[in-house]
Amino acid sequence: MKKSLMIWVVYKNPSDFPGMYVARKFMGGHGSNEYCADYRLSIVRDWIHLDSKRHEQGEPYRMARHPEDDPAIFETWV
């Protein structure tokens, strides 16, 4: 069974979840309907680690936002 690379993009204060952190999952370069939203960054990061483990993706790696990213992007995990 072929696995797709999962990427989680964490947003801070996006327009659809004001004041919250939101991790949105992308699989194989495509968006999915899976996300986690909370006022606490720690909860969102825990969800990323649990989701990665559940799908046997290994330990996710955090990448800081790039200066050219959308201002709402806080960090990315691969």
N, C-alpha and C positions, 0 to 999 in steps of 0.2 A: 504494500500500500504506500503510495507516494504522499509525502507530507508537504504542505505549503508552509513557507516561512511566515510566522506571525510577527506582526509589529504592533505595538501599542503606542499611540500618541496621546500624551497627557496635555490637556488644555486647562488653563486657569482662567476662570471667569468668562466662559464662552457665552455668547448671546442667548443660547437656549437653556443654559443652566447658570444664571447670574450668581456670582459669589462662590461658586463651587469649583472643584477640580473634577475633570471628566477624563477617563481613559477610554479611548475608542480603539477597537481592535480591527486591524487590517490583515487579511490573509492572502498571500500570493499577490500582493500589490492591489488588492481590491478591498473596498470597505465591507464591513459586515454590520449587522444590526446589534452586535454585542458591545456593551459598554458598562462602565461603573462610574457613578457620580456620587460625590460626597463632599462635605465641607472640610474634611480632613484628608490631607495628602497621604497620610499613612494608610488609610483605608483603601484608597485607590491603588497605591503601590502593592499592598497585600493582595488585592484582587489580581493584579498583573502576575505576581509570583505564583499564586494558586492556579490561575488559568494556564500559565506556562507548564506547570507541573502536571496538571490534568491532561494536557495534550502532549506530554512527553517531549517538550521542546528544549529541555535543559534549563539552566539558570539564565534568566534574562539579563541583558547588559544595558545599563543606562547611558544614554547619549544626551548631553546638554543641548539646548536649543541653539540653532545657528542664527547669527544676527539677521539673516535675510528671511527667516521663518515668519509666518504670520504672528503678530504680537500675542495672540491667545495661546500659542503653543508654548508649553512650559518645559517639556522634555519628551524624549522618545525612548522606548525600550525595544530591543531586538533580541 
